[in-house]
């Protein structure tokens, strides 16, 4: 699943090519329409495809920003502001093309589900192979309350104090540290990849209870997470499995990962182990991480 650095890369790539453009036409795939007819929520959430299409046609994209792992498209029509919120799920990807045939990877072209045509005839295409991503059209953020509960951006001034405050709560103190730092209410945007890397760099076992880590070490852990997230942003994120930046571009952070997906520890050359923590597979070194 794309994490904060990958989503940031998508946003930075989208900003210069679609900001200021007006949505002329929207096409929704038959897959989404059929799922909705069967009562299933598929990509487009909380509204039927026709209503979604009618709502955003004629809208101008005023700006795009990332919030945690979400992409916020700030829209405007007749002077009124609106918001299109997108989560990439496991395999979501955006393509900005002049024609659909410009999407050269067949797996993405085959699973193009939301096609947005601008007034300059270029297209912004959302493809999602496994269809775990989502789009929500909102008049205001409060229409989807979970978006209001996200932790501050990890690079913001208040993020560390927010993390320490949450760490003192019983509901988090008694959980495994790996589970806590992947919780978007505690730290925004840190998922399995970067949690694994930060804990390895700190020599902390992912299953260690948060309460068994000193305040000083918590601060150091938070700073390590922020450093790794920034490093990944700088190199375009990690392209693992089906993640792509816009137009199929890949990142290179995967070549810098020390522990995620590794069979051998780069520090001691010992075999790594795996453990399910918080529903996610966690790779760690039993010799180096305690």
Residue, then its C-alpha position, 0 to 999 in steps of 0.5 A: x500500500x502506498x505510504x506517505x512518501x509515495x502519495x507525496x510523489x503522486x501529488x507533486x507530479x499531479x500539481x503542475x499538470x492539472x492545477x487550474x484545469x476544468x473538468x469537461x467530462x467524467x467516465x466511470x467504468x462498468x465494473x464500478x457501476x455493476x458493483x454499485x448495482x449489487x450494493x457494493x462500495x467500489x472505489x466511488x464511496x457514499x454516492x452512485x456513479x451517475x451522481x458522482x459524475x454529475x457533481x464533478x463535471x464542470x469543476x475546476x481543480x484549484x489545488x492539490x495537496x497530500x494529507x497523510x496517505x490521502x490526496x485532496x483535490x480542492x475543486x471550485x464551481x461557480x465560486x463554491x469550494x468542494x473537495x475530492x478525496x482519493x486514497x490509492x488503496x493497494x494498487x491505485x495509480x494516476x495517469x495524465x495522458x493525451x489519449x488512453x493508449x498512452x497508458x502503456x502497461x496493460x494491467x493499468x489500462x485494463x483497470x482504468x475506472x475513473x476517466x476525467x477529460x479536461x477542457x484541453x482534451x487531456x485526460x486524468x485517469x485513475x486505475x486500480x487493479x485490486x479496486x481497494x482505493x476510494x474516491x469521495x466527493x465532499x462539500x466539506x471535510x466534516x462530511x467524512x469524520x474519519x478525515x478529521x481524526x488524522x494525526x498532524x503531518x509528521x513534519x509539522x511542529x505539533x506532530x511530536x507532542x501529539x505522538x507523545x501525548x498519544x503514547x501516554x494513553x493506556x490504549x496505545x501504551x500497552x500495544x506493540x510499538x509497530x502497531x502504534x506507529x502505523x496508526x494514522x491517529x498517532x503518526x500520519x502516513x507511516x505504514x508497514x515499510x517505513x515502520x519496519x525501517x525505523x524500528x530496525x534503525x533504532x534496534x527496537x523489536x516491533x512487538x515491544x510494548x510502547x510502555x517499555x520504551x523510554x520517552x527519550x527513545x520515543x522521541x528518537x524513534x519519531x525523529x527517525x521515522x520523519x527522517x526516513x519518510x523525508x529520505x523516501x520523498x526525496x527519491x520518489x518513494x518505494x516502488x514495490x508490487x504495483x505502486x507507480x507515480x503518475x504515468x507509470x514512473x517508479x521510485x527508488x527507495x526500495x533499493x535503500x531499504x535495510x529490513x523490509x522484505x529482507x531474508x538476511x540482516x545487513x548488520x549481523x548477516x543473521x536470518x530475519x524473522x517474521x511476525x504478524x503485528x497489528x494484522x500486518x506482516x513484520x520483518x525483523x532481526x532477532x539478534x539486532x532488535x530487542 
